[in-house]
Structure formats: structure tokens, C-alpha cells
Amino acid sequence: MRILDLNGMELENPDLSLGYLTEEEILISHHEAVEAVAEQWHYETAAVYENGGRDVKKVIDIPGVEARDAWDEYDTVQRYIPYTDEELEAMNAPSPQDDMDAMLVDHELRLTMLELGI
């Protein structure tokens, strides 16, 4: 599946730490409706024999066309959307859980040091 940036340029290896991918459909082309056309043809003589027989072949003058409704052709792509500065700051900011984990490690270290000192 192709990956496009916001300007429609194709990307090979986008940096997913700086943005994310979304799936979308883009219009490739619009096809107009087609009216039906009946096939028109005639016979031509291919060979004449002495006994009066003939070989004939069918020659198509205008090929037939089936009717079709108008339709649009789409392609599914992935769109690369870069994170905003605010989103990057929020992602890199320490969470309250990180602070709690650091405090817990600090308390465990202090307890271990106290136990070793006893």
C-alpha cells in the first residue's frame, strides 16, 4: 500500500515517532456513462467455387458496446500525518506514573542500603 504525505508526495519510510498513518481512499479517475451501441456488420465473400458455392465471412463495421453507468475509481492509501508540536511535547513529558515509579525505586534503594548497614 502506498504511503502519501499531506501534499500527496509518496514516502518510502516515514518516521513513525514524528507522525502517524491513517487509511483513506483517494479518487483516481471519474468514468462517464456510456450509452449502448448495437453492433453493425455485413458479410463479404471470401472464396467462390466452380460449382457456385461461396465462403463468406462476417465483417464487423461498428463494434457493439454495452451500456454502463458513470463510476468513480478509487485507490486505498495510507496518509502520513506529522504530530503537532503540542502532541510531541505531551508525548515526551514525564507522566505522573513515571514520577511514582522513580519514587518507589528511590525508597527501595534506601531500604536496601539501611538493611545492608544493619
C-alpha positions as a Markdown table, in Angstrom:
| # | Residue | x | y | z |
|---|---|---|---|---|
| 1 | Met | 0.0 | 0.0 | 0.0 |
| 2 | Arg | 1.3 | 3.4 | -0.9 |
| 3 | Ile | 2.1 | 6.0 | 1.8 |
| 4 | Leu | 1.5 | 9.7 | 1.0 |
| 5 | Asp | 2.3 | 12.8 | 2.9 |
| 6 | Leu | -0.2 | 15.7 | 3.3 |
| 7 | Asn | 0.9 | 17.2 | -0.1 |
| 8 | Gly | 0.4 | 13.9 | -2.0 |
| 9 | Met | 4.1 | 13.0 | -2.3 |
| 10 | Glu | 4.9 | 9.3 | -1.9 |
| 11 | Leu | 7.0 | 8.4 | 1.1 |
| 12 | Glu | 9.2 | 5.3 | 1.4 |
| 13 | Asn | 10.0 | 5.0 | 5.2 |
| 14 | Pro | 8.2 | 7.7 | 7.2 |
| 15 | Asp | 9.4 | 8.3 | 10.8 |
| 16 | Leu | 6.5 | 7.0 | 12.9 |
| 17 | Ser | 8.0 | 8.6 | 16.1 |
| 18 | Leu | 7.2 | 12.0 | 14.5 |
| 19 | Gly | 3.8 | 11.2 | 12.9 |
| 20 | Tyr | 1.2 | 8.5 | 12.4 |
| 21 | Leu | -0.6 | 6.8 | 9.5 |
| 22 | Thr | -4.3 | 6.8 | 8.6 |
| 23 | Glu | -6.0 | 4.9 | 5.9 |
| 24 | Glu | -8.1 | 6.7 | 3.2 |
| 25 | Glu | -9.4 | 6.4 | -0.3 |
| 26 | Ile | -8.4 | 8.9 | -3.0 |
| 27 | Leu | -10.1 | 9.5 | -6.3 |
| 28 | Ile | -8.1 | 8.2 | -9.2 |
| 29 | Ser | -10.5 | 9.0 | -12.1 |
| 30 | His | -14.1 | 9.5 | -13.0 |
| 31 | His | -15.6 | 7.5 | -15.8 |
| 32 | Glu | -18.5 | 8.9 | -17.7 |
| 33 | Ala | -21.7 | 6.9 | -18.5 |
| 34 | Val | -21.6 | 5.0 | -21.8 |
| 35 | Glu | -24.7 | 4.5 | -24.0 |
| 36 | Ala | -25.3 | 1.2 | -25.6 |
| 37 | Val | -24.3 | 0.8 | -29.3 |
| 38 | Ala | -25.6 | -2.1 | -31.4 |
| 39 | Glu | -23.0 | -4.0 | -33.4 |
| 40 | Gln | -23.2 | -3.3 | -37.2 |
| 41 | Trp | -21.8 | -5.9 | -39.6 |
| 42 | His | -22.0 | -7.3 | -43.1 |
| 43 | Tyr | -20.9 | -10.4 | -45.0 |
| 44 | Glu | -18.2 | -10.5 | -47.6 |
| 45 | Thr | -17.4 | -13.3 | -50.0 |
| 46 | Ala | -14.1 | -14.9 | -49.1 |
| 47 | Ala | -14.0 | -17.5 | -51.9 |
| 48 | Val | -16.1 | -18.5 | -54.9 |
| 49 | Tyr | -16.1 | -22.2 | -56.2 |
| 50 | Glu | -16.8 | -23.6 | -59.7 |
| 51 | Asn | -20.0 | -25.3 | -58.5 |
| 52 | Gly | -21.4 | -21.9 | -57.4 |
| 53 | Gly | -20.6 | -22.3 | -53.7 |
| 54 | Arg | -19.2 | -19.5 | -51.7 |
| 55 | Asp | -17.3 | -19.0 | -48.5 |
| 56 | Val | -18.4 | -15.9 | -46.6 |
| 57 | Lys | -17.0 | -14.1 | -43.6 |
| 58 | Lys | -18.7 | -11.8 | -41.2 |
| 59 | Val | -17.0 | -8.3 | -41.1 |
| 60 | Ile | -17.8 | -6.0 | -38.2 |
| 61 | Asp | -18.2 | -2.4 | -39.2 |
| 62 | Ile | -19.0 | -0.9 | -35.8 |
| 63 | Pro | -18.3 | -3.0 | -32.7 |
| 64 | Gly | -21.1 | -3.3 | -30.1 |
| 65 | Val | -20.8 | -1.5 | -26.8 |
| 66 | Glu | -22.8 | -2.4 | -23.6 |
| 67 | Ala | -24.3 | 0.5 | -21.6 |
| 68 | Arg | -22.6 | 1.5 | -18.4 |
| 69 | Asp | -23.4 | 3.9 | -15.6 |
| 70 | Ala | -20.9 | 6.6 | -14.6 |
| 71 | Trp | -18.5 | 5.4 | -11.9 |
| 72 | Asp | -15.5 | 6.6 | -9.9 |
| 73 | Glu | -12.3 | 4.7 | -9.5 |
| 74 | Tyr | -10.6 | 4.9 | -6.0 |
| 75 | Asp | -7.3 | 3.8 | -4.6 |
| 76 | Thr | -6.7 | 3.0 | -0.9 |
| 77 | Val | -3.6 | 4.6 | 0.5 |
| 78 | Gln | -2.1 | 5.4 | 3.9 |
| 79 | Arg | -1.7 | 9.1 | 4.7 |
| 80 | Tyr | 1.3 | 10.2 | 6.9 |
| 81 | Ile | 0.2 | 12.9 | 9.4 |
| 82 | Pro | 3.0 | 14.5 | 11.4 |
| 83 | Tyr | 2.4 | 15.2 | 15.1 |
| 84 | Thr | 2.0 | 18.8 | 16.1 |
| 85 | Asp | 4.5 | 20.5 | 18.5 |
| 86 | Glu | 2.0 | 20.2 | 21.3 |
| 87 | Glu | 1.5 | 16.5 | 20.7 |
| 88 | Leu | 5.2 | 15.9 | 20.6 |
| 89 | Glu | 5.7 | 17.8 | 23.9 |
| 90 | Ala | 2.8 | 15.8 | 25.5 |
| 91 | Met | 4.4 | 12.5 | 24.3 |
| 92 | Asn | 7.8 | 13.4 | 25.7 |
| 93 | Ala | 6.6 | 14.9 | 29.0 |
| 94 | Pro | 7.1 | 12.6 | 32.0 |
| 95 | Ser | 3.8 | 11.1 | 33.2 |
| 96 | Pro | 2.7 | 11.0 | 36.9 |
| 97 | Gln | 3.2 | 7.3 | 36.8 |
| 98 | Asp | 6.9 | 7.8 | 35.8 |
| 99 | Asp | 7.3 | 10.0 | 38.9 |
| 100 | Met | 5.7 | 7.4 | 41.2 |
| 101 | Asp | 8.0 | 4.7 | 39.8 |
| 102 | Ala | 11.0 | 6.8 | 40.4 |
| 103 | Met | 10.0 | 7.5 | 44.0 |
| 104 | Leu | 9.3 | 3.8 | 44.5 |
| 105 | Val | 12.8 | 2.9 | 43.2 |
| 106 | Asp | 14.3 | 5.5 | 45.4 |
| 107 | His | 12.5 | 4.2 | 48.5 |
| 108 | Glu | 13.5 | 0.6 | 47.7 |
| 109 | Leu | 17.2 | 1.7 | 47.3 |
| 110 | Arg | 17.1 | 3.5 | 50.7 |
| 111 | Leu | 15.6 | 0.4 | 52.4 |
| 112 | Thr | 18.2 | -1.8 | 50.9 |
| 113 | Met | 21.0 | 0.5 | 52.0 |
| 114 | Leu | 19.6 | 0.6 | 55.5 |
| 115 | Glu | 19.3 | -3.2 | 55.6 |
| 116 | Leu | 23.0 | -3.6 | 54.5 |
| 117 | Gly | 24.1 | -1.1 | 57.1 |
| 118 | Ile | 22.4 | -3.0 | 60.0 |
